[in-house]
Amino acid sequence: MRNVVLGGLLLTGVTASVPAQAQDTVRIGLVQPLTGSVAYNGKSVVEGARLAVEEMNAAGGVLGKKIELIVEDGQCTPANSVNAVEKLVQKDKVVTLVGAFCSSATAAIMPVAQKYKLPLITGVSSKASLTEQGNPYFFRAAETDALMAEAFAKILANDLKLTKVAYIGVNDDWGRGGVEEFSRDLTALGVKTVLTEYFDHGATDFFTLLTKLRAAKPDGVFVAAETQDGSILVKQIREMGLDTKVFGVGSWATADFINLTGEAAEGIHAAVPYASSMDTPRNQTFVQKYQAKYGIKPGKYGAAGYNALNIAGQAIARAGGTDAEAIRASLAKTSYEAPNGVYKFTDKGQAYGFDAVLVRIEKGEPKVIASTPVDAPH
């Protein structure tokens, strides 16, 4: 409510709309899971995104205006994510979209972004086929399951002395994709698959699944899971007395996962595109700023939000305006120096050039044991 002067009269208590507001800021829409079993991770993406926006605005913003980040809860479901994007486009008039975390949700919003001819960047969704859809508005500033498996399967097989592996994944596009890619690459190395099982988001009782795991007698178990589900699963693996080696993809190297999982996290191996322990000056600066703002070290999802918003902001600045086609063309020319290396995009919108790492959790910290630049897909 505010006082408005109209024709020389002072009107008190009138709610005034400000039509010019849309032009006062450059609006970027962010869709992430803020509720549900993946909320820990979605909130980390938002934290990283807010830090990037804060830094860009402190440096003058873009196009002489402040960036305004508008966040919507997509809950990691296709329907809610589509509704969130419709709201961001129709009501909020955003010029670029970032989201939606889960690969199935991102797959659902990709055609919506294409319908409105708006650039869409994901910093997280890693199902390899997303960049094979021929969508010119989609850019993935993240690794794919296929790239991670190709980079680290051999190191894992040798380092953990794997001969028989069980595969456990969350039952969605990302979980199934991770299991498929790692099982294919490990099988090619002579590692036998003894079990493949999937669980639903939000599962809390893994007793039946772990009984099958015990009977399968693997020497390693690959897990594709996020913070909440993954921490419960790993603790229950240890509570059942299973001393099999645990490795996988997801949120394993994040402070949230390590804090929730406690001692059960010790010795876990994780293939990730980012860890706070990556030893570069740019990353050390990022970790200091993130920790000062949030009181916790960044994990792969905080870094993902930070990188995606910086990529978006730099693209808008290079475009010289908010025309969607100009931003899309500018995104294709990205060369962004991130805490974890340099991001560029292929013609299909797949990022490459940044570093990925294999970490082992030791005394509550992700220790980097191998590092590799992520190459463009063959």
TANORNOR-V958363 format. One record per residue. SS is DSSP state (A for helix, B for strand, O for the rest). PHI is phi in radians with two decimals (* if undefined). Layout:
((SS PHI) (SS PHI))
//
This chain:
((O *) (B -2.73) (B -1.49) (B -2.19) (B -1.62) (B -2.30) (O 1.03) (O 1.48) (B -1.71) (B -1.61) (B -1.74) (B -1.70) (B 1.33) (B -1.67) (O -1.43) (O -1.73) (O -1.54) (O -2.10) (O -1.01) (O -1.34) (A -1.03) (A -1.04) (A -1.52) (A -1.37) (B -2.31) (B -1.75) (B -1.67) (B -2.07) (B -1.69) (B -2.16) (B -1.93) (B -2.51) (O -1.36) (O -1.81) (O -2.30) (O 1.66) (O -1.27) (O -1.89) (A -1.08) (A -0.90) (A -1.33) (A -1.06) (A -1.16) (A -1.16) (A -1.04) (A -1.09) (A -1.03) (A -1.09) (A -1.11) (A -1.10) (A -1.11) (A -1.08) (A -1.11) (A -1.03) (A -1.16) (A -1.14) (A -1.18) (A -1.13) (O -1.62) (O 1.92) (O 1.28) (B -2.25) (O 0.98) (O 1.32) (B -2.22) (B -1.32) (B -1.48) (B -1.98) (B -1.66) (B -1.96) (B -1.84) (B -2.21) (B -1.55) (O -1.62) (O 1.04) (O 1.14) (O -1.98) (A -1.00) (A -1.11) (A -1.15) (A -1.19) (A -1.10) (A -1.06) (A -1.10) (A -1.16) (A -1.00) (A -1.14) (A -1.10) (A -1.38) (A -1.30) (O -1.59) (O -1.58) (O 0.98) (O -1.22) (O -1.77) (B -2.61) (B -1.99) (B -2.27) (B 2.74) (O -2.15) (O 1.56) (O -1.09) (A -1.03) (A -1.15) (A -1.24) (A -1.13) (A -1.03) (A -1.28) (A -1.57) (A -1.01) (A -1.18) (A -1.21) (A -1.05) (A -1.17) (A -1.04) (O -1.55) (O 0.95) (O -2.00) (O -1.08) (B -2.26) (B -2.03) (B -1.93) (O -1.78) (O -2.30) (O -1.02) (O -2.02) (O -1.13) (A -1.00) (A -1.24) (A -1.04) (A -1.54) (A -1.85) (O -1.52) (O 1.25) (O -1.62) (O -1.24) (O -1.69) (B -1.78) (B -2.31) (B -1.84) (O -1.63) (O -2.72) (O -1.27) (O -1.95) (A -1.01) (A -1.12) (A -1.14) (A -1.20) (A -1.10) (A -1.09) (A -1.28) (A -2.13) (A -1.01) (A -1.16) (A -1.09) (A -1.10) (A -1.02) (A -1.34) (A -1.18) (O -1.66) (O 0.92) (O -1.41) (O -2.18) (B -2.35) (B -2.18) (B -1.79) (B -2.06) (B -2.24) (B -2.51) (B -1.18) (O -1.46) (O -2.55) (A -0.98) (A -1.21) (A -1.07) (A -1.13) (A -1.10) (A -1.07) (A -1.09) (A -1.06) (A -1.21) (A -1.24) (A -1.16) (A -1.12) (A -1.22) (A -1.25) (A -1.08) (A -1.10) (O -1.59) (O 1.61) (O -1.50) (B -1.48) (B -1.57) (B -1.93) (B -2.89) (B -2.34) (B -2.39) (B -2.19) (B -2.30) (O -1.49) (O -0.90) (O 1.48) (O -1.11) (O -2.19) (O -2.12) (O -1.84) (A -1.01) (A -1.09) (A -1.09) (A -1.28) (A -1.12) (A -1.14) (A -1.11) (A -1.06) (A -1.16) (A -1.31) (O 0.89) (O -1.36) (O -1.70) (B -2.68) (B -2.23) (B -1.55) (B -2.24) (B -1.92) (B -2.70) (O -1.74) (A -0.98) (A -1.15) (A -1.09) (A -1.13) (A -1.16) (A -1.14) (A -1.07) (A -1.12) (A -1.08) (A -1.25) (A -1.03) (A -1.25) (A -1.10) (O -1.42) (O 1.37) (O -1.44) (O -1.78) (O -1.11) (B -1.28) (B -1.87) (B -2.57) (B 2.90) (B -2.23) (B 2.25) (O -1.75) (O -0.99) (O -1.65) (O -1.54) (A -1.08) (A -1.03) (A -1.09) (A -1.11) (A -1.14) (A -1.24) (A -1.50) (A 1.12) (A -1.08) (A -1.14) (A -1.35) (O -1.01) (O 1.54) (O -1.17) (B -1.81) (B -2.37) (B -1.70) (B -2.42) (O -1.44) (O -2.76) (O -2.47) (O -1.08) (O -1.52) (O -1.06) (O -1.68) (O -2.33) (A -1.00) (A -1.12) (A -1.23) (A -1.04) (A -1.12) (A -1.06) (A -1.08) (A -1.07) (A -1.16) (A -1.14) (A -1.17) (A -1.12) (A -1.44) (A -2.01) (O 1.29) (O -2.63) (O -1.27) (O -1.26) (O -1.95) (A -1.11) (A -1.45) (A -1.08) (A -1.14) (A -1.09) (A -1.13) (A -1.08) (A -1.17) (A -1.08) (A -1.26) (A -1.13) (A -1.07) (A -1.10) (A -1.08) (A -1.15) (A -1.15) (A -1.11) (A -1.09) (A -1.15) (A -1.18) (O 1.32) (O 3.13) (O -1.84) (O -1.13) (A -1.06) (A -1.15) (A -1.18) (A -1.15) (A -1.05) (A -1.11) (A -1.22) (A -1.04) (O -1.10) (O -1.74) (O -1.00) (O -2.50) (B -1.83) (B -1.52) (B -1.75) (O -1.03) (O -2.03) (B 2.00) (B -1.80) (B -1.77) (B -2.28) (B -2.09) (O -1.33) (O -1.07) (O -1.57) (O 1.55) (B -1.62) (B -1.27) (B -2.67) (B 1.73) (B -1.42) (B -1.68) (B -2.08) (B -2.33) (B -1.84) (B -2.09) (B -2.14) (B -1.33) (B -2.27) (O 0.92) (O 1.36) (B -2.21) (B -1.42) (B -1.58) (B -1.28) (B -1.96) (B -2.74) (B -2.44) (B -2.62) (B -1.22) (O -1.46) (O -1.42) (O -1.12) (O -1.00) (O -1.15))
//
